[in-house]
Amino acid sequence: MRPFLLILSFLMLAGCATDERTSLVVYSPHGKEMLTDTEMAFEALHPDINVQWIDMGGQDAYDRVRTEKANPAASIWWGGDGPTFTRAASEGLIEPYTPAWADAVPAAGRGADDMWFATYLTPEVILFNSRTVPEGERPTDWDDLLEPEWNDRIIIRYPGASSTMRTIWGALIMRQPSVEEGYRWLARLDVNTKTYAADPTQLYLKVAREEGDVSLWNMPDSYIQSEINGYPFAFALPSSGTPVLHDAIALVKNGPASDAARLFYEHVTSDSALVDQANRYYRIPARSDIDPMQLPAWMRDGEIREMEVDWERLSTEGPTWMQYWDENIKGRGAEYLEANPGS
C-alpha cells in the first residue's frame, strides 16, 4: 500500500474510534451482570452518554474516591454501606443531591443534608456449598461457625476491601458485651477460617471448588451466583438476627459530567429500575413507595430478623476495629486467644 493511502486509512480508523459522547465513570460493587445491563439500558435512553463502570468493593470505592479527591475521575459512587458514605461525607468526598423520591426513604436510609440515600436493603447471610453441606448439617446462626466441625472449611472475603464484610465484622463485634469479647469472637472464627479471598470472584470459585464450603456474605450476591451463574450455593439467614445494610448511592464531589451523573442517579433508582433489579438481581428496594405486587414473592412474604446495629458507632469506631483485627487477629486467631483468654 502506498504511504499516503496508509496514512489515510489510519486517519479514517482513528476517526471511527473516537467516541465524542460524554463519559460518565461509575464506581460500584454491584457486579458485572447488573452493571452491564444498567449501562446498556441507560445508554439506550441517553445515546450521547458513555457509561464506564468499574466493579470494585465498597471500601475500595471509598479509598479510590478519597485518593482522587483533588481530581475526581468518577461522578457516581453506587453501592456500599451507609457508615462508609457517612464517613465520606464528613471528609468532603461526596456532595448533596435530593432525588425525586427522597420522601419515600426513612431517616435511617439517608445521610445528613441528603449527602447519600439508600437504594437497597441488603441482609447478610451464611453462605455454603449445597453439595458438600447437606440439609440438617448446615449452620443456622453466627455462633455455629465457631464449632470444631467447621475448622478449615470457612472461606472469607478479605474484609478490608469489602463494605459487606466490614458491616458483618462490626455488627458481630457489637453483638458481644464488649469490643474485647467481640475481638475474641472473631479470633475464634479466624481459627476455623482456611483462607481470606482477595475478591468476590475468588470467594465464589473457592467455595464452588470445595476448597472450603462455608462463608459469610450478602443475600443478593448469593442468589445471583446460584440462580444466574449456576454455582452450587445456598444460604441461611442467621436465626438470631442479621445486619441489614443500607446500600447507598451518592454523587462524587466535583465529579465531571455532573448533569449526566444526575440523570444516571435518577435512572438507577427509578420505580421501573428498582422493580427490575428486585426481580432479576434480588435487590430489596429501600424505597417504601414501590408497589409490593411488582416485587418477587419471596421479597413480599419473607421474614428477615434484623439485628439491631448502632450505625453511627459503626461509622466512627468501625475503621479502628478493622485495623485492629487486621493487625492482631487475621491469621493469628489461636495466638490471640492464648494471649487474651478473657474471663
C-alpha positions in Angstrom: 0.0 0.0 0.0 1.3 3.5 -0.9 2.4 5.7 2.0 -0.4 8.3 1.6 -3.1 5.6 1.4 -1.6 4.0 4.6 -1.8 7.4 6.4 -5.4 8.0 5.1 -6.5 4.6 6.3 -5.0 5.3 9.7 -6.8 8.6 10.0 -10.1 7.0 9.0 -9.7 4.3 11.6 -8.8 6.8 14.2 -11.8 8.9 13.4 -14.1 5.9 13.7 -12.6 5.0 17.0 -13.2 8.5 18.5 -16.1 8.5 21.0 -17.5 12.0 21.3 -20.1 11.0 23.8 -19.9 12.4 27.4 -18.0 10.0 29.6 -19.6 9.0 32.9 -17.5 7.0 35.3 -19.3 4.9 37.9 -17.6 3.1 40.9 -19.7 0.2 42.1 -19.6 -3.2 43.8 -22.9 -4.3 42.2 -21.2 -6.9 39.9 -20.7 -7.1 36.1 -24.1 -8.6 35.4 -26.2 -5.8 36.8 -23.7 -3.1 35.8 -23.6 -4.3 32.2 -27.4 -4.4 32.0 -27.6 -0.9 33.6 -25.1 0.5 31.2 -27.0 -0.8 28.2 -30.4 0.4 29.4 -29.1 3.9 30.3 -27.2 4.4 27.1 -30.3 3.3 25.1 -32.1 6.3 26.7 -29.2 8.6 26.6 -27.1 7.7 23.5 -24.9 10.8 24.0 -23.5 9.4 27.3 -20.9 6.7 27.6 -21.1 4.9 30.9 -17.8 3.4 32.1 -18.3 1.4 35.2 -15.6 -0.1 37.4 -16.6 -3.0 39.6 -14.9 -2.8 43.0 -15.7 -3.4 46.6 -17.5 -0.7 48.5 -14.4 0.0 50.7 -12.2 0.1 47.6 -14.6 2.6 46.1 -14.3 4.8 49.1 -10.5 4.5 49.1 -10.3 5.5 45.4 -12.7 8.4 45.8 -10.6 9.6 48.7 -7.4 9.3 46.8 -8.8 11.2 43.8 -10.3 14.0 45.9 -8.3 16.7 44.3 -9.1 15.5 40.7 -12.1 13.1 40.7 -12.3 10.6 37.9 -15.7 9.2 38.9 -19.0 11.1 39.0 -21.2 8.4 40.7 -20.4 6.1 43.6 -23.2 3.5 43.6 -23.1 0.9 46.3 -21.6 0.5 49.8 -22.8 0.7 53.4 -24.2 3.8 55.0 -21.5 4.3 57.6 -18.8 4.4 54.8 -20.8 7.0 52.9 -21.3 9.0 56.2 -17.5 9.0 56.7 -17.0 10.1 53.1 -19.5 13.0 53.6 -17.5 14.1 56.7 -14.3 14.2 54.6 -15.9 16.2 51.8 -15.8 13.4 49.2 -19.5 13.4 48.2 -22.0 16.2 47.6 -25.7 16.6 48.4 -28.4 15.6 46.0 -32.1 15.2 46.7 -33.7 12.7 44.3 -37.3 12.9 43.2 -38.3 10.0 45.5 -36.5 11.3 48.7 -39.6 11.3 50.8 -40.0 7.6 50.4 -36.9 6.7 52.3 -36.9 6.9 56.2 -34.3 8.9 58.1 -32.1 5.9 58.7 -31.7 5.5 54.9 -30.4 8.9 54.1 -27.3 10.9 55.0 -27.3 14.2 56.8 -28.1 17.1 54.4 -29.0 14.5 51.7 -25.4 13.5 51.1 -26.4 9.9 50.3 -29.5 7.8 50.0 -30.1 4.1 50.4 -31.1 2.3 47.3 -31.4 -1.2 48.7 -31.7 -3.1 52.0 -29.1 -5.8 52.0 -29.3 -8.6 54.5 -26.1 -10.6 55.4 -26.2 -14.4 55.3 -24.2 -17.6 56.0 -23.3 -18.9 52.5 -22.5 -22.6 51.9 -21.9 -25.1 49.2 -25.1 -27.0 48.8 -23.3 -30.1 47.5 -21.0 -30.6 50.4 -23.1 -29.2 53.3 -26.2 -31.4 53.4 -29.5 -30.2 54.9 -29.6 -30.9 58.6 -25.9 -30.2 59.0 -26.0 -26.6 57.8 -25.1 -23.7 60.1 -28.1 -21.6 61.0 -26.6 -18.9 63.2 -23.4 -17.0 63.7 -22.2 -18.9 66.7 -22.5 -22.2 64.8 -19.4 -21.2 62.8 -17.2 -21.4 65.8 -17.9 -25.1 66.3 -14.9 -27.5 65.6 -16.8 -29.2 62.7 -16.2 -26.1 60.6 -12.4 -25.9 61.2 -10.5 -25.3 57.9 -13.8 -25.2 56.0 -14.6 -21.4 56.1 -13.5 -19.1 53.2 -13.9 -15.4 53.9 -13.7 -12.4 51.5 -10.9 -10.2 52.9 -12.9 -7.7 55.0 -10.6 -4.7 54.5 -11.8 -4.0 50.9 -15.5 -5.0 51.4 -18.4 -3.0 52.7 -20.3 -6.2 53.2 -17.7 -7.8 55.3 -16.8 -4.7 57.3 -20.5 -4.4 58.2 -20.6 -8.0 59.3 -17.4 -7.7 61.3 -18.7 -4.5 63.0 -22.1 -6.0 63.8 -20.6 -9.2 65.2 -18.3 -7.1 67.5 -21.2 -5.0 68.7 -23.2 -8.2 69.3 -20.9 -9.1 72.1 -20.9 -7.5 75.6 -17.7 -5.6 74.9 -15.3 -4.8 72.0 -12.7 -7.1 73.6 -15.1 -10.0 73.6 -16.0 -9.2 70.0 -12.4 -9.5 69.1 -12.2 -12.9 70.8 -15.3 -14.0 68.8 -13.6 -13.0 65.6 -10.4 -14.7 66.7 -12.3 -18.0 67.2 -13.8 -17.6 63.7 -10.2 -17.0 62.4 -9.2 -20.3 63.9 -11.8 -22.1 61.7 -11.0 -20.0 58.6 -9.0 -21.7 55.9 -8.2 -18.5 53.9 -9.2 -15.0 53.1 -10.2 -14.5 49.4 -8.9 -11.3 47.8 -12.1 -10.5 45.9 -15.7 -11.9 45.5 -14.7 -13.9 42.3 -12.1 -15.8 44.3 -14.5 -16.4 47.1 -17.1 -17.9 44.7 -14.5 -20.1 43.0 -13.0 -21.4 46.2 -16.4 -22.3 47.6 -17.6 -23.8 44.3 -14.4 -25.9 44.0 -14.9 -27.1 47.6 -11.6 -25.7 48.8 -13.9 -24.6 51.7 -17.6 -24.8 51.9 -18.9 -22.1 54.2 -18.7 -18.3 54.1 -20.3 -15.1 55.3 -21.7 -12.9 52.5 -24.7 -10.9 51.4 -28.0 -12.3 50.2 -28.4 -10.7 46.8 -25.0 -11.8 45.5 -25.6 -15.3 47.0 -28.8 -15.5 45.0 -27.1 -14.2 41.8 -24.2 -16.7 41.9 -26.7 -19.6 42.4 -29.6 -18.6 40.1 -27.8 -16.8 37.3 -24.2 -18.2 37.3 -25.1 -21.8 38.4 -22.8 -22.1 41.4 -23.9 -24.8 44.0 -24.7 -22.2 46.6 -27.4 -21.9 49.3 -27.6 -19.7 52.3 -29.1 -19.3 55.7 -30.4 -16.1 57.3 -28.9 -16.2 60.9 -31.7 -17.2 63.3 -30.6 -14.7 66.0 -30.8 -11.8 63.5 -28.6 -10.3 60.8 -27.4 -6.8 60.0 -29.4 -5.3 57.1 -27.1 -2.9 55.3 -28.4 0.4 53.8 -26.8 0.1 50.3 -26.2 3.7 49.2 -25.6 6.0 46.3 -24.1 9.4 46.1 -22.6 12.0 43.7 -18.8 12.4 43.9 -18.0 15.9 44.9 -16.7 18.0 42.0 -17.0 14.9 39.7 -17.1 15.5 36.0 -20.2 15.3 33.9 -22.5 16.4 36.7 -25.6 16.6 34.5 -25.1 13.1 33.2 -24.4 11.9 36.8 -27.8 13.2 38.0 -29.6 11.5 35.1 -27.9 8.2 36.0 -28.7 8.6 39.7 -32.4 9.1 38.9 -32.4 6.3 36.3 -31.0 3.6 38.5 -33.2 4.5 41.4 -36.4 4.9 39.4 -39.5 2.8 40.1 -39.0 0.7 37.0 -35.3 0.2 37.6 -35.9 -0.9 41.2 -38.6 -3.4 40.2 -36.3 -4.8 37.5 -33.3 -5.0 40.0 -35.6 -6.7 42.5 -36.8 -9.4 40.1 -33.6 -10.0 38.2 -30.9 -9.3 40.8 -32.6 -9.9 44.1 -32.2 -6.3 45.4 -34.6 -5.2 48.1 -35.7 -1.6 47.4 -35.1 0.8 50.2 -38.0 3.0 49.0 -41.3 2.4 50.7 -43.4 3.6 47.7 -42.7 0.7 45.4 -45.8 -1.4 44.6 -45.2 -4.7 46.5 -47.1 -6.7 44.0 -44.4 -5.9 41.4 -41.8 -7.4 43.6 -40.9 -11.2 43.8 -43.0 -13.3 46.2 -40.0 -14.1 48.5 -39.4 -10.4 48.9 -43.0 -9.6 49.8 -43.6 -12.6 52.1 -40.2 -13.5 53.5 -39.3 -12.6 57.1 -35.9 -11.3 57.9 -35.0 -10.9 61.5 -33.0 -7.7 61.6 -30.1 -7.3 64.0 -30.1 -4.1 65.9 -27.0 -2.2 64.8 -25.6 1.2 66.0 -24.8 2.5 62.6 -23.3 5.8 63.9 -21.0 3.8 66.2 -20.0 1.6 63.3 -19.2 4.7 61.2 -17.0 6.2 63.9 -15.4 3.2 65.5 -15.5 0.6 62.7 -12.3 1.7 61.0 -10.4 1.3 64.3 -11.9 -2.2 64.9 -11.0 -3.2 61.3 -7.4 -2.0 61.7 -7.0 -3.8 65.0 -8.4 -7.1 63.6 -6.1 -6.8 60.5 -3.0 -6.2 62.6 -3.6 -8.5 65.5 -6.2 -11.3 64.7 -6.2 -12.1 60.9 -4.3 -15.4 60.5 -3.3 -15.4 64.2 -6.6 -16.3 65.9 -5.2 -19.1 68.1 -2.3 -16.9 69.2 -4.6 -14.1 70.0 -6.9 -16.3 72.1 -3.9 -17.7 74.0 -2.7 -14.1 74.8 -6.2 -12.8 75.5 -8.1 -15.7 77.2 -10.9 -13.5 78.6 -12.9 -14.2 81.7 
